[in-house]
Amino acid sequence: MSVVGSLAVHAEESRPGGAVLRGDSPDVAVRCAAVFAWLMTELAEVDVAADPPVSGDAVCAQAAERLRRANA
């Protein structure tokens, strides 16, 4: 993500075909919202087990344990 003026800009990989929607007009927003709604509908039934959140302390402890084992 990049910040351009007051906008946060995120771009995906450019792929051949299709059309680039530029600007921030209501028409562009409606078209993007329609694609997003379709995507969320398609993904509604996907069940993915999320990794539990890991704290910084846990990451440090895991790294220390790996280092200890590697030097044992």
N, C-alpha and C positions, 0 to 999 in steps of 0.2 A: 504494500500500500504506500502511496505517496500523497503528500499534501500539496495541493495546487491552489494557492489563494485560500479561499474558505471551503474548498472541496476536498474530500478524501477520495482518492482515485485508486481503484483496484482493477487490474486487467488480467485476463486469462490469456493463455496461449492463442495466438492468431492461427485459425484454421482456414483452409480454402473453402469457398462457397459461403452462402449466406450474405447478410448485409449488416454493416455496422450502423448502429443507431447512435447518432451523436446528439448532444445537447441535453437540455433539462426541461424540455417542453412537456406539457401535460400528456401529449400523445405518446412521447417516448416513455414517460413514467407508466402510463396505462399498459403499453406493450410489454415493458419489463415486468410489471406486476403480473400480467397474464402468464408469462413464461415461468415466473417464480411460483405462482399458484399451481400450475401444471406440475412442476418439479416436486413441490411439496406433496401433492396428491399421489404422484408416482412413488415417492419415498415413504409414504405413510405406513405401509405394511412391512418395511424393512426393519428387522430387529437386529441391532448390533450391540453387543455388550461393550459398554464404555469402560475404559480403564479408570480405576479410582483415582481421584486427585492425589498428587504426591507433593508433600511439602518440601521446602528446601532442605530442612533438617533430615528428612528421610533420604533424599538424594545424596546428601553428604555421607550419611551412615552407610548407604549402599556402596558408594564409591570407596569408602574407607575399608569396608569388608572385602571388596574385590581386591584392593591393593594388599590387604593383609594376607589374603589367600594366595595371591600371586607371589608374595615374598616369603611364604612359609616353606 
